[in-house]
Amino acid sequence: MVTMRHLGLSTPSSARLHDDHRFRALLSAEDWGRLPVSIWRRFSKKLADGATVVYVGEVDQAEISRAGFWFAHLARLIGGPLPTRADIGVPMIVAVTEDAARGGQIWTRICGRPHGFPQVIHSAKRFAGPTGLEEYLGWGLSMSLRVGVADGALHFHSAGYTFDFAGRRWALPAWLTPGDLTVTHSDLGSGVFRFSLEITHPRFGRIIRQSAVFWESTP
């Protein structure tokens, strides 16, 4: 398999701004202090408006249950925010772009497949909502996130889904959602980190799990 370590995708140093405290403000000083310095730096790197930082990696673990398969494919009606396959050993790219107009970041995830075009997932992290952080999925749908620290890793937990329309926001009932989502960012040393996604449905149990190992394309 062709490695993507030397794609050369990067953000010029002149486009980077430091001392971004938006993620740090979501945690207590004690919890923030329990994180490795490498995670501090990764989540304190604010970019100039429109600038992008790119991480490249490879999926090393993946599983999708039958229920997860149907949830993922139904979600394609709103842009496909969930992985639809359980391929491993395929390349993945994550591009994070600063969006100053909305005070957040646009995340683009490109996951390769053994055959055909890769799956592309778009979402936006916004520092807003009842928990101070939400992921906007498109079509008026948002997911509130709670941030925590456990075992030296940064965790993002879903805290409810909402739908915005005509200037109003409605909470979605649990039966319309795929379940509880947890995203974990753990550092592996030497500039490498793991990003894992897990969704657990109250009735069907764990329906989706995906894990990939990343590094910044050109630190």
C-alpha positions as CSV (number, residue, x, y, z in Angstrom):
1,M,0.0,0.0,0.0
2,V,1.2,3.5,-0.9
3,T,1.9,5.5,2.2
4,M,0.6,9.1,2.4
5,R,3.3,10.3,4.9
6,H,5.0,12.4,2.2
7,L,2.1,14.0,0.5
8,G,3.6,17.4,1.5
9,L,0.2,18.9,2.4
10,S,0.7,21.5,5.1
11,T,-0.2,24.9,6.4
12,P,2.4,27.6,6.1
13,S,3.8,28.7,9.4
14,S,2.8,32.3,8.7
15,A,-0.9,31.2,8.6
16,R,-0.8,29.7,12.1
17,L,-1.8,31.6,15.2
18,H,-0.9,30.2,18.6
19,D,-2.6,30.3,22.1
20,D,-6.0,29.3,21.0
21,H,-7.9,28.6,24.3
22,R,-11.2,27.6,22.9
23,F,-10.9,23.9,23.7
24,R,-9.0,24.5,26.9
25,A,-11.9,26.7,28.2
26,L,-14.2,23.7,28.0
27,L,-12.2,21.8,30.7
28,S,-11.2,22.5,34.2
29,A,-7.5,23.4,34.8
30,E,-7.1,20.1,36.6
31,D,-8.4,18.1,33.6
32,W,-6.4,20.1,31.1
33,G,-3.3,19.5,33.2
34,R,-3.8,15.7,32.9
35,L,-3.3,15.8,29.1
36,P,0.1,15.2,27.4
37,V,1.8,18.4,26.2
38,S,1.4,17.1,22.6
39,I,-2.4,17.2,22.9
40,W,-2.2,20.7,24.4
41,R,-0.3,21.9,21.4
42,R,-2.6,20.1,18.9
43,F,-5.7,21.7,20.4
44,S,-4.2,25.1,21.1
45,K,-3.2,25.7,17.4
46,K,-5.5,28.3,16.0
47,L,-5.2,29.0,12.3
48,A,-5.8,32.2,10.4
49,D,-9.2,32.4,8.8
50,G,-9.4,30.0,5.8
51,A,-6.1,28.3,6.7
52,T,-6.0,24.5,6.9
53,V,-3.9,21.9,8.8
54,V,-3.9,18.4,7.3
55,Y,-3.4,15.1,9.1
56,V,-2.8,11.8,7.2
57,G,-3.1,8.3,8.5
58,E,-4.6,4.8,8.2
59,V,-7.7,3.0,9.5
60,D,-6.5,0.2,11.8
61,Q,-9.8,-0.9,13.4
62,A,-13.3,-0.9,12.1
63,E,-16.6,-2.6,12.7
64,I,-20.2,-1.9,11.7
65,S,-23.1,-4.0,12.9
66,R,-26.2,-4.6,10.8
67,A,-28.0,-1.8,12.6
68,G,-25.0,0.4,12.2
69,F,-25.0,-0.3,8.5
70,W,-28.6,0.9,8.2
71,F,-28.1,4.0,10.4
72,A,-25.0,5.0,8.4
73,H,-26.8,4.6,5.0
74,L,-30.0,6.4,6.2
75,A,-27.7,9.2,7.4
76,R,-26.6,9.7,3.8
77,L,-29.9,11.6,3.3
78,I,-28.3,14.4,5.4
79,G,-24.8,14.2,3.8
80,G,-23.5,10.9,5.2
81,P,-21.8,11.9,8.5
82,L,-21.1,8.3,9.6
83,P,-18.7,5.7,8.1
84,T,-20.5,3.3,5.8
85,R,-17.9,0.6,5.6
86,A,-15.6,-1.4,7.9
87,D,-12.5,-1.4,5.8
88,I,-9.1,-1.5,7.5
89,G,-5.7,-0.7,6.1
90,V,-7.1,2.1,4.0
91,P,-5.8,5.7,4.1
92,M,-7.6,8.5,5.8
93,I,-7.1,12.3,5.6
94,V,-8.5,14.8,8.1
95,A,-8.3,18.5,7.1
96,V,-9.2,21.1,9.7
97,T,-10.0,24.6,8.3
98,E,-10.5,27.7,10.4
99,D,-13.9,29.3,9.9
100,A,-13.8,32.8,11.5
101,A,-17.2,33.8,10.2
102,R,-18.9,31.2,12.4
103,G,-16.3,31.1,15.1
104,G,-15.4,27.5,14.6
105,Q,-13.6,24.9,12.4
106,I,-14.6,22.9,9.4
107,W,-13.6,19.3,9.5
108,T,-13.3,17.3,6.3
109,R,-12.6,13.5,6.6
110,I,-11.6,11.5,3.5
111,C,-11.6,7.8,4.0
112,G,-10.2,5.5,1.3
113,R,-11.8,2.3,0.0
114,P,-10.3,-0.7,-1.6
115,H,-12.2,0.1,-4.8
116,G,-14.0,3.2,-6.1
117,F,-14.1,6.7,-4.7
118,P,-13.3,7.5,-1.1
119,Q,-16.0,8.5,1.4
120,V,-15.9,12.2,2.2
121,I,-17.5,13.5,5.4
122,H,-18.0,17.2,6.2
123,S,-18.9,18.7,9.6
124,A,-18.2,21.9,11.5
125,K,-17.2,22.2,15.1
126,R,-18.7,25.4,16.6
127,F,-18.0,26.8,20.1
128,A,-21.7,27.3,20.9
129,G,-24.8,25.5,22.2
130,P,-25.6,24.3,25.8
131,T,-22.3,22.6,26.4
132,G,-20.1,25.2,24.7
133,L,-19.2,22.9,21.8
134,E,-21.4,21.4,19.0
135,E,-20.8,19.6,15.8
136,Y,-22.9,20.9,12.9
137,L,-23.7,18.0,10.5
138,G,-25.7,20.0,7.9
139,W,-29.4,20.3,7.0
140,G,-30.0,22.1,10.3
141,L,-28.8,19.2,12.4
142,S,-26.3,19.6,15.3
143,M,-24.9,17.4,18.0
144,S,-23.9,18.9,21.4
145,L,-20.6,17.6,22.8
146,R,-19.3,17.4,26.3
147,V,-15.5,17.3,26.6
148,G,-13.7,15.3,29.2
149,V,-10.3,13.7,30.0
150,A,-9.7,10.0,31.0
151,D,-6.5,8.0,30.9
152,G,-4.5,10.9,29.5
153,A,-6.8,11.1,26.4
154,L,-9.3,13.8,25.3
155,H,-12.9,12.5,25.0
156,F,-15.9,14.1,23.2
157,H,-19.3,12.7,24.2
158,S,-22.6,13.4,22.5
159,A,-25.1,15.3,24.7
160,G,-28.2,15.5,22.5
161,Y,-29.1,16.2,18.9
162,T,-31.0,19.2,17.7
163,F,-32.7,20.5,14.5
164,D,-32.7,24.2,13.6
165,F,-35.4,25.6,11.3
166,A,-36.8,29.1,10.8
167,G,-34.7,30.5,13.6
168,R,-35.9,27.9,16.2
169,R,-34.2,24.8,17.6
170,W,-35.9,21.6,18.5
171,A,-34.4,18.6,20.4
172,L,-34.6,15.4,18.5
173,P,-36.1,12.4,20.3
174,A,-33.7,9.5,21.1
175,W,-35.4,7.1,18.6
176,L,-34.4,9.4,15.7
177,T,-30.7,9.3,16.6
178,P,-28.0,6.6,16.2
179,G,-27.3,6.7,20.0
180,D,-24.4,7.8,22.2
181,L,-21.3,8.9,20.4
182,T,-17.8,9.0,21.9
183,V,-14.8,10.3,20.0
184,T,-11.4,9.8,21.7
185,H,-8.1,11.5,20.8
186,S,-5.1,9.8,22.4
187,D,-1.5,10.5,21.9
188,L,0.9,7.8,20.8
189,G,4.2,9.8,21.0
190,S,6.6,11.0,18.2
191,G,3.9,13.2,16.7
192,V,1.5,10.3,16.2
193,F,-2.0,10.1,17.7
194,R,-5.1,7.8,17.5
195,F,-8.6,9.1,16.7
196,S,-11.4,6.7,17.5
197,L,-15.2,6.9,17.0
198,E,-17.7,4.7,18.8
199,I,-21.5,4.8,18.7
200,T,-23.6,2.8,21.1
201,H,-27.4,2.5,20.6
202,P,-29.6,1.9,23.6
203,R,-31.3,-1.1,22.0
204,F,-28.7,-2.5,19.6
205,G,-25.5,-1.9,21.6
206,R,-22.3,-0.8,19.8
207,I,-23.2,-0.3,16.2
208,I,-20.2,1.5,14.8
209,R,-16.5,1.7,15.8
210,Q,-13.7,3.1,13.8
211,S,-10.1,3.9,14.8
212,A,-7.3,5.4,12.8
213,V,-3.7,6.4,13.5
214,F,-2.6,9.9,12.3
215,W,0.3,12.3,12.0
216,E,0.5,15.9,10.8
217,S,1.5,15.9,7.2
218,T,4.3,18.5,7.7
219,P,4.5,19.7,11.3
